[in-house]
């Protein structure tokens, strides 16, 4: 069982930056694909970014391209989401999602991921 643990959320002004981290408390995520999803109040959970096990390929939602960057440090068993130029519409709870596999077919599909963290709140003020 993989239990992702997110950290790094908080309150930031528009235009600011945050870096989220996702670590696995007991089992490795080094060989697994990992994604971030965001859920804004009253909305469904939406794909934000994903990365294959090696870090060699990354995928982004159109709304965050050029502003967010996903990366991983497998030596630390951690995946990061660098969030720059934040906008009020980025306000959401951000969840780390881990697949059983090193890569997935449909990155944006939440059903492709097997393990989910509890989420970390990101609030962007205008």
Buried (B, 14 or more C-beta within 10 A) or exposed (E): EBBBBBBBBEEBEEEBEBBBBBBBEEBEBBEBBBBBBBBBEEEEBBBBBBBBBEBEEBBBBEBBEEBBBBBBEBEEBBBBBBBBEBBEEBBBBBBBBBBEBEBBEEBBEBEBBBBBBEBBEBBBEE
